[in-house]
Structures are given as C-alpha cells and as structure tokens.
Amino acid sequence: MPVPILQKIKFNPDGGVIKVELKFQTMLLCTYDLDYRETGSNSSVAGFPCKGDNSNAQDDVYSLPMPPSVNMNRSLWIFVTVIDQVGDGGSYQVDIIITQDGNQLGILTPGEKKLVGNLKSEILIAKFIV
Amino acid sequence: MESIKTISRIGLKHIFVYSILFTCLGKSQADPDENVQHYQYSANVAKARIDLAVPAAPAMQILNTGSDMLMRPGNVREVGIAISDLLQAGGSIELSPALLLGDVTLSEYQANPFLYRFRVSVATGSTSNGDRDYGWGFRFTILDETDLRIDKQLQDSLVKLGHEINSIYMECTRTIDSASAENPIRIQEHIDSCFTNLYDQRIADVREIAKVKNWNKPIFEVGIAGAASSSDSSLKHLIQNKYGLWMTGGFPLLNEKGQIVIGLKALVDRNASNKLADTEGSLAARGYIGGNKFKGFLETDWMMKKNLLPAFSINVGGELNVLNGVWIDCSIGISKQRNTEAALTNSFNIRIATPEMTSN
C-alpha cells in the first residue's frame, strides 16, 4: 500500500459550491469509493460514501454540501483501486481536482504510475480548511 | 516404411479422411499441364501450410525480415529511437498511431476500439546486391470479441472487486484515531495492518475465467502491405515492387469448445519483365476443438502461384500450452501438388511468447 496523499484545501466559506472531479488518464480499469467524513469523526456525511469507475464516459464530479462553511475541517477520503483487466500492465494517472466558483483550490494526485501486478490501490485525502 | 509407421500412428479414423482426400487428388493427377513448374517437393510443398493469422507487422512480413527484429515502441520518444535504429540497421516497427498520439482513456478505447487497434508498420532491409528495401503495412482489427478490455461481464466483476477492496480500506480507516489521520505514514501503517493481499489472485482468477470464455469469440482482421526498393539511399529511385493482402476470421464452433479460423493471403510481385504481374494466393481453414490450454485441430490449405501448379495440404494435430507463454504444437498430414505424388508431412514446433502477467 503506497503512502496516502494528504492535502489541506483552503476554501471560501462564503463562496459557491465546492466541486470534486476525478480524472483517470489510463486504459486500466479504475474503481473509486469516495467518503466524506465529519469533523473530528470517522462517520460519513449524509449522502456519502459514493462510488464509481472509469468504464463510462460520464464525468465523475461530486458537489460538497452547502453552505460551504459546513465543510470546515471535514475530510474527503478517496479510495481508488486500479485493476489490470487485460493482463498487459500499463501506466495510470489519477487526479482529484477540487474547485469552487470555477477556481481551482487544489489537485491531489499520486502522479503518473506504472501498474505492476494485477491491482494497486491509492488513497487520497483532502482536508478542508479556511 | 516411415510412411507406414506414420499412418499407423494416425489411427483408423483418419484413414477415412485421407481416402476422401486421395480420391480428390487423383482427379487432379489426370490433368497435366506442361507450361507450369512443380515446387521442389521436399522443400516447398511440405511448407505449403499457411499461417492463418494476419501478420503482427505486415510490413515485416512482406520484406521477409526476421520476427526478432520487430519493435513495438510505446511512446513518442521510443518511436524516434526505433526509427533511427530502423534506418541504420534494418528491421521493422509497428505502432498504433491513435494510441501513441492521444492520451487514451478506457472509455475512449471502448467507444472506438477499431481506431485504437489500427496499426501501422514500417520495415527496412537490404538485398544481397546492395539495394535498400522498404516495406509498409496496415493492420485493421475489424472485430475482436476476444478483447478483454471490452468484455463488460469481466469489467463488472472487476469493478465489484475494486469496490470491495476500497470498502475494506474505507472501513479500516474508520478505526484510525484523529491524530494518526493527519499523518500519511501512520495511515499507511494502519491500513497495512488490516489488509490482506488475496485480491491480487482473485483478479487473476476472474480474468482467467474470462479468457477461457472468450478464446473463440469472433475476431476478424485485415492486413495490407507494400514493398519498395531503391538502388541508393536517396529514395529517388524507389520502385514499388510488391503488394500483399491478408484476411483472417475466427468464429466459435460448438459454443466454447471449438473455433473455425479462415485465412486468406494474396501477393502481387514484380516479375522478370518488370511488371507487377506475379501473383500468389492461398486460402486456409482450421477447425479447433478444445480449450485455451489444449486444442486439437484439423486444417486444410490451398496455395497457388502463377506458373506453378497449385498445392493442397490437410493436417491434423494439437496445440498444448505447457507453460505461461510457451506452446507446443505438432501435426501430421498430407501435402499434394497437382501431378505429383502425395507426401506425408509432420511438424513439431515450440512457440514462445511474452509470458502473461498473472499475479504480483
């Protein structure tokens, strides 16, 4: 298990909706589970966890609860498992792009990686602060 | 004597097939043609068995360069290096332009597999008189239901496994204390303590099941190629002197138990009077019965070349996957060229390919 990526994301509590977009640059199969956790707790915020994968062309975009101020000190845990569907290996890049009012607040990414073996998991954590 | 021994090994049930064959061949023996030549029997007719597959790099095939010289670069930088090697030392290169030029995602591939499976090959070589040969080729995979990347059933199973793994991580991280949750190294240690690596094998197993299920699904490929030669390196005197076409179709037989593969090859070559008029054609069909690990087969092929008498062969044999990436195939059969005696043939080959990754 690689070291999780943890990043603090500054947002505007008086601004618009915070959006989280997952981008997968790979021909490997990627599945993800997205959990949004309450401040100082490991319980999930209502409406989470959510899950998806990269086998369809739909955008993987999620909105965090409104008003933005409720997201203070909450943390977003993204669990991604990359799977070799064919058996040929390959490289992958997973980017989590967080935006508010069209402005990019941050990108969480393990960078471009090569899959060795049949699967690899990545954990990316965003902690929201002001 | 050797032929008698061979026939006794064939078994009685194949004698029926051979009887039919000899009856057909007997007709052709009564039709001599003085204007055509015979193949050198031992050397050529025994080799009349046709490779059914569209060649991996049609450009290489049309120049008849060795298969060990094939390069398959994975990115633009590697292409540059490969082309430089190609021009200096000869060899061949095959690539998929769409895969190379675009950052392709899985959904893009699934939406348009024909585009991403299209491959271009280029080859260079030298002749004994110092001329430079250049080959070009295209390979089109029109249909490939054996492709695991578009197997929705396999994908659904793997997506389920992926979410299962993610859920284990998710539940595991719920038991982490809030101080450790701020430290990625401590999160990693915590996760490693509650996760087992059994999933790697489970993914390999699910994929293996899909392969067994898919091995004989429909596939259809077309390859075209051309060869040109030049007496110098300036390309000014480049003359196109050969064209080739390959077509291969594979279709299921008896559900998952068998497959019929049909292959067609046609070549046009420049003749002694400098005209593109030397033609060669072959047609082959092979029926497989068995699974991915072992297949028995019965095949027949027919080959003709301008000014040569047509040749025909029928073979029965088997293919055994002994190790990951290693196959043994052996066969026995009969080859016959018009106006010549039929000959018993046999072959034994060990084929080695890149081993497939099954588990970490």
Chai-1 contact restraints between the chains, C-beta under 6 A:
chainA,res_idxA,chainB,res_idxB,connection_type,confidence,min_distance_angstrom,max_distance_angstrom,comment,restraint_id
A,M1,B,Q188,contact,1.0,0.0,6.0,A-B,restraint_1
A,M1,B,I191,contact,1.0,0.0,6.0,A-B,restraint_2
A,M1,B,D192,contact,1.0,0.0,6.0,A-B,restraint_3
A,V3,B,P184,contact,1.0,0.0,6.0,A-B,restraint_4
A,V3,B,Q188,contact,1.0,0.0,6.0,A-B,restraint_5
A,P4,B,P184,contact,1.0,0.0,6.0,A-B,restraint_6
A,P4,B,I187,contact,1.0,0.0,6.0,A-B,restraint_7
A,L6,B,P184,contact,1.0,0.0,6.0,A-B,restraint_8
A,Q25,B,D103,contact,1.0,0.0,6.0,A-B,restraint_9
A,M27,B,V104,contact,1.0,0.0,6.0,A-B,restraint_10
A,M27,B,L106,contact,1.0,0.0,6.0,A-B,restraint_11
A,M27,B,Y109,contact,1.0,0.0,6.0,A-B,restraint_12
A,L29,B,L158,contact,1.0,0.0,6.0,A-B,restraint_13
A,T31,B,V159,contact,1.0,0.0,6.0,A-B,restraint_14
A,T31,B,G162,contact,1.0,0.0,6.0,A-B,restraint_15
A,T31,B,H163,contact,1.0,0.0,6.0,A-B,restraint_16
A,D33,B,N166,contact,1.0,0.0,6.0,A-B,restraint_17
A,D33,B,M170,contact,1.0,0.0,6.0,A-B,restraint_18
A,D35,B,M170,contact,1.0,0.0,6.0,A-B,restraint_19
A,G40,B,S178,contact,1.0,0.0,6.0,A-B,restraint_20
A,N42,B,R174,contact,1.0,0.0,6.0,A-B,restraint_21
A,K51,B,H163,contact,1.0,0.0,6.0,A-B,restraint_22
A,D53,B,V159,contact,1.0,0.0,6.0,A-B,restraint_23
A,N54,B,L106,contact,1.0,0.0,6.0,A-B,restraint_24
A,S55,B,Q155,contact,1.0,0.0,6.0,A-B,restraint_25
A,N56,B,S107,contact,1.0,0.0,6.0,A-B,restraint_26
A,A57,B,S107,contact,1.0,0.0,6.0,A-B,restraint_27
A,F79,B,N166,contact,1.0,0.0,6.0,A-B,restraint_28
A,F79,B,Y169,contact,1.0,0.0,6.0,A-B,restraint_29
A,F79,B,M170,contact,1.0,0.0,6.0,A-B,restraint_30
A,T81,B,G162,contact,1.0,0.0,6.0,A-B,restraint_31
A,T81,B,I165,contact,1.0,0.0,6.0,A-B,restraint_32
A,T81,B,N166,contact,1.0,0.0,6.0,A-B,restraint_33
A,I83,B,L158,contact,1.0,0.0,6.0,A-B,restraint_34
A,I83,B,G162,contact,1.0,0.0,6.0,A-B,restraint_35
A,I83,B,I203,contact,1.0,0.0,6.0,A-B,restraint_36
A,Q85,B,L148,contact,1.0,0.0,6.0,A-B,restraint_37
A,Q85,B,R149,contact,1.0,0.0,6.0,A-B,restraint_38
A,Q85,B,L158,contact,1.0,0.0,6.0,A-B,restraint_39
A,V86,B,L148,contact,1.0,0.0,6.0,A-B,restraint_40
A,V86,B,R149,contact,1.0,0.0,6.0,A-B,restraint_41
A,G87,B,R207,contact,1.0,0.0,6.0,A-B,restraint_42
A,G87,B,E356,contact,1.0,0.0,6.0,A-B,restraint_43
A,G87,B,M357,contact,1.0,0.0,6.0,A-B,restraint_44
A,G89,B,M357,contact,1.0,0.0,6.0,A-B,restraint_45
A,G117,B,D200,contact,1.0,0.0,6.0,A-B,restraint_46
A,G117,B,N360,contact,1.0,0.0,6.0,A-B,restraint_47
A,N118,B,D200,contact,1.0,0.0,6.0,A-B,restraint_48
A,N118,B,I203,contact,1.0,0.0,6.0,A-B,restraint_49
A,N118,B,A204,contact,1.0,0.0,6.0,A-B,restraint_50
A,N118,B,S359,contact,1.0,0.0,6.0,A-B,restraint_51
A,L119,B,I203,contact,1.0,0.0,6.0,A-B,restraint_52
